Amino acid sequence: MSTPETPAPTSSSPGFMEKNYFLLRRLHSLTGIVPIGVFLIAHLTTNSSLLWGKWGLRSEGADETIISGGVHYFWKEVQWINNQIPHLLLIEIVLWVSIAFHSILGVYYARTGKANTARYAYQSNWRYSLQRITGYIAIFYIFYHVATLRWGWEFLIPGDAKWSADYAASTLAAALRGSNTDFTAMGVVTSLFYFVGITASVYHFANGLWTAAITWGLTVSAPAQRRWGYVCAMVGVGLMGMAWMSLAGALITPPNEMREVEQRLLDKQKVKLPPQPGTIESRAEESLPMTTVSNQGVSSGQ
């Protein structure tokens, strides 16, 4: 979300953007908070579980280390997202439409608008500039992140790592390292790009919360803007911590060690899965005679 601006003056009659300026401004800030901002919070919470997930497992993680417990919890969350959330495709479509709308309008405002310093005298120029710069970085970062780890554009990933929901942690770690074991030169570049990308995304959202309140007329006075600024700063610090934890959790453990945990969970899941209705296994079980156990032995049920 970019900062409050006024449209550049034009000599001709106002066009669509000028006529609907205030409506578009509010829709722009709203899409930055819902669903983009909500998704960012949920995404960072899930990814940062690579470091704190052991405690999220409760008794199930009693025998796990911090690393294996984090991979375990993260694996469960990714499985739930990909296999159990209803209407996942619809959610993704809504999210991508919002990102496209927010990004296109954001670029338009950044290139055609000018800071309204007369009306918003309490807004710092450096904050306005950072909001625009981090917006550009966030657009590029989100596109790369989704294209490589969701759409499967392996040619953009060092080492040709292919992300898989069944091996989410290890394939993410391999993409950041550039291999399944040690860091490569391009892996270091990718990791640094991720650091810059997630940092820019969090700053853009946290500062956007502050400017959104101005856009919606919720913080008009300087004291109100200052108080809301403290809240946004605390939100930003918390999200930044989760963002850096997410990256650290994907980098500190070699991918092959993560894969061992994931393979154990997959093998355990396959053992627990019951036969699906209508399959050969389920029909075979249904055709078996029921048996009852008595004190005299085993007898077939009629």
C-alpha positions in Angstrom: 0.0 0.0 0.0 1.4 3.4 -0.9 1.0 6.6 1.0 -1.8 9.2 0.7 -1.2 11.3 -2.4 -3.2 13.6 -4.7 -3.5 12.9 -8.4 -1.3 15.0 -10.7 -3.3 17.9 -12.1 -4.4 17.6 -15.7 -5.5 20.3 -18.1 -8.2 18.2 -19.7 -11.4 16.9 -18.2 -10.9 14.3 -15.4 -10.7 10.7 -16.5 -11.9 7.5 -14.9 -9.0 7.4 -12.4 -9.5 10.9 -11.3 -13.3 10.6 -11.1 -13.1 7.5 -8.9 -10.0 8.5 -7.0 -11.3 8.2 -3.5 -13.1 4.9 -4.1 -10.1 3.4 -5.8 -7.9 4.6 -3.0 -10.0 2.9 -0.4 -10.2 -0.3 -2.4 -6.5 -0.2 -2.8 -5.8 0.0 0.9 -8.5 -2.5 1.7 -7.1 -5.2 -0.6 -3.7 -4.6 1.0 -5.1 -5.5 4.4 -7.7 -8.2 3.3 -6.9 -10.6 1.9 -3.2 -9.9 1.2 -2.3 -8.8 4.7 -4.3 -11.6 6.4 -2.6 -14.1 4.1 0.8 -12.7 4.9 0.2 -13.1 8.6 -1.0 -16.7 8.2 1.8 -17.5 5.8 4.5 -16.2 8.1 3.0 -18.0 11.1 3.1 -21.3 9.3 6.6 -20.9 7.9 8.1 -19.7 11.2 6.9 -22.9 12.8 10.1 -24.5 11.5 11.6 -23.0 14.6 8.8 -23.2 17.2 6.7 -26.1 15.9 8.0 -28.6 18.4 6.0 -26.9 21.1 2.9 -26.6 18.8 2.9 -30.4 18.6 2.4 -30.6 22.4 2.6 -34.2 23.6 3.1 -35.5 20.1 6.4 -33.7 19.9 7.8 -34.9 23.2 10.4 -37.1 21.6 11.2 -34.6 18.8 14.2 -32.2 18.7 13.6 -28.6 18.0 14.5 -29.1 14.3 12.6 -32.3 13.7 9.6 -31.0 15.7 9.6 -27.9 13.6 9.7 -29.9 10.3 7.0 -32.2 11.7 4.6 -29.3 12.6 5.3 -27.5 9.3 4.7 -30.7 7.4 1.3 -31.2 9.1 0.3 -27.6 8.3 1.2 -27.8 4.7 -0.7 -31.1 4.4 -3.8 -29.5 5.9 -3.6 -26.5 3.6 -3.2 -28.6 0.5 -5.5 -31.5 1.3 -8.2 -30.3 3.7 -9.0 -26.6 3.2 -12.2 -26.4 1.2 -12.3 -24.4 -2.1 -8.5 -23.8 -2.1 -8.5 -22.9 -5.8 -11.2 -20.3 -5.2 -9.2 -18.8 -2.3 -6.1 -18.6 -4.5 -8.0 -16.9 -7.3 -9.4 -14.3 -4.9 -5.9 -13.7 -3.5 -4.3 -13.4 -6.9 -6.9 -11.0 -8.2 -6.4 -8.8 -5.1 -2.6 -8.9 -5.5 -2.9 -7.9 -9.2 -5.4 -5.1 -8.4 -3.3 -3.8 -5.5 0.0 -4.0 -7.4 -1.3 -2.3 -10.6 -2.9 0.5 -8.7 0.1 0.8 -6.5 2.4 1.2 -9.5 0.1 3.7 -11.0 -0.1 5.9 -7.9 3.7 5.7 -7.4 4.4 6.8 -11.0 1.7 9.5 -11.4 1.0 10.8 -7.9 2.8 13.2 -5.7 3.0 13.5 -1.9 0.3 15.7 -0.4 2.7 17.2 2.2 0.4 20.2 2.7 -2.5 18.1 4.0 -0.4 15.3 5.6 2.3 17.4 7.2 3.2 14.7 9.7 4.2 12.2 7.1 8.0 11.7 6.6 9.4 11.8 3.1 11.6 8.8 3.8 8.7 6.7 4.8 6.8 7.6 1.6 9.9 6.7 -0.5 10.4 3.4 1.4 6.8 2.5 0.9 7.2 2.8 -2.9 10.5 1.0 -3.1 9.4 -1.9 -0.9 6.2 -2.2 -3.0 8.3 -2.7 -6.1 10.5 -5.3 -4.3 7.5 -7.1 -2.9 5.8 -7.5 -6.3 8.9 -9.0 -7.8 9.6 -11.2 -4.8 6.0 -12.6 -4.5 6.0 -13.4 -8.3 9.4 -15.2 -8.0 8.4 -17.0 -4.8 5.1 -18.3 -6.2 6.4 -19.0 -9.7 9.2 -21.3 -8.4 7.5 -22.9 -5.4 3.9 -23.1 -6.6 3.9 -23.0 -10.3 7.0 -25.2 -10.7 9.3 -23.0 -12.7 12.4 -25.0 -11.8 14.6 -23.3 -14.3 14.6 -20.2 -11.9 15.7 -22.3 -8.9 19.4 -23.0 -8.3 20.0 -26.7 -8.5 16.6 -27.3 -10.2 14.9 -28.1 -6.8 11.2 -28.9 -7.3 8.9 -27.9 -4.5 6.5 -30.7 -3.2 3.8 -30.5 -0.6 4.9 -33.9 0.7 8.5 -32.6 1.2 7.7 -28.9 1.8 10.5 -28.1 4.2 13.3 -30.0 2.5 12.5 -28.7 -1.0 12.2 -25.1 0.3 15.6 -25.5 2.0 17.1 -27.0 -1.2 15.8 -24.1 -3.2 17.4 -21.6 -0.8 20.7 -23.5 -0.7 21.0 -24.4 -4.3 21.5 -28.1 -3.5 20.4 -30.8 -1.1 23.5 -30.5 1.0 25.8 -27.5 1.0 25.2 -23.9 -0.1 26.1 -22.9 -3.6 27.0 -19.4 -4.8 23.5 -19.0 -6.5 21.9 -20.5 -3.4 23.5 -17.7 -1.3 22.2 -15.1 -3.8 18.7 -16.7 -3.6 18.7 -16.7 0.2 19.8 -13.0 0.3 17.0 -12.2 -2.2 14.5 -13.9 0.1 15.8 -11.9 3.0 15.3 -8.6 1.2 12.0 -9.7 -0.2 10.4 -10.8 3.1 11.8 -7.7 4.8 10.4 -5.4 2.2 7.0 -7.2 2.2 6.6 -6.9 6.0 7.6 -3.2 6.0 5.3 -2.4 3.2 2.4 -4.1 5.0 3.1 -2.5 8.5 3.6 1.0 7.1 0.6 0.5 4.8 -1.6 -0.1 7.9 -0.6 3.3 9.1 -1.4 5.0 5.8 -4.6 3.1 5.4 -6.0 4.7 8.6 -5.3 8.1 7.1 -6.9 7.1 3.8 -10.1 6.0 5.6 -10.1 9.1 7.8 -9.6 7.2 11.0 -6.5 9.1 12.1 -6.8 12.7 11.2 -4.9 14.5 14.0 -1.2 14.2 14.7 -1.6 12.5 18.1 -3.9 9.9 16.6 -1.4 9.2 13.8 1.4 8.9 16.4 -0.6 6.5 18.6 -1.6 4.3 15.6 2.0 4.5 14.4 3.2 2.8 17.7 0.6 0.0 17.1 1.8 -0.5 13.5 5.4 -0.5 14.6 4.7 -3.3 17.1 2.8 -5.3 14.4 5.8 -4.8 12.1 8.3 -5.9 14.7 6.3 -9.1 15.4 5.9 -9.9 11.7 9.5 -9.1 10.9 10.6 -11.6 13.7 8.4 -14.3 12.2 9.7 -13.5 8.7 13.3 -13.9 9.7 12.5 -17.0 11.8 10.9 -18.5 8.7 14.1 -17.9 6.7 16.4 -19.1 9.4 14.3 -22.2 10.0 14.7 -23.1 6.3 18.4 -22.5 6.2 19.9 -23.9 9.4 19.1 -27.6 8.7 20.4 -29.5 5.6 17.5 -30.5 3.3 18.4 -34.2 3.4 17.9 -34.2 7.2 14.6 -32.5 6.8 13.6 -35.1 4.2 14.2 -38.0 6.7 11.6 -36.5 9.0 9.2 -35.9 6.2 9.7 -39.5 4.8 9.0 -40.9 8.3 5.8 -38.9 8.5 4.7 -40.0 5.0 5.4 -43.6 5.8 3.4 -43.3 9.0 0.6 -41.7 7.2 0.4 -44.5 4.6 0.1 -47.1 7.4 -2.7 -45.2 9.0 -4.8 -44.6 5.9 -7.9 -46.8 5.8 -8.9 -48.5 2.5 -10.9 -46.1 0.3 -14.6 -47.1 -0.3 -15.0 -49.0 -3.5 -11.4 -50.2 -3.8 -10.3 -53.8 -4.1 -8.9 -53.6 -0.5 -12.2 -52.3 1.0 -14.3 -54.9 -0.9 -12.0 -57.7 0.3 -12.4 -56.6 3.9 -16.2 -56.4 3.5 -16.4 -59.9 2.2 -14.5 -61.4 5.1 -16.8 -63.1 7.7 -17.1 -61.4 11.0 -15.5 -63.3 13.9 -16.2 -63.2 17.6 -13.9 -64.2 20.4 -15.4 -66.2 23.3 -13.8 -68.0 26.2 -14.0 -71.2 24.2 -12.1 -69.8 21.2 -12.9 -68.1 17.9 -16.2 -68.6 16.1 -17.5 -67.2 12.8 -20.3 -64.7 12.9 -23.4 -65.5 10.9 
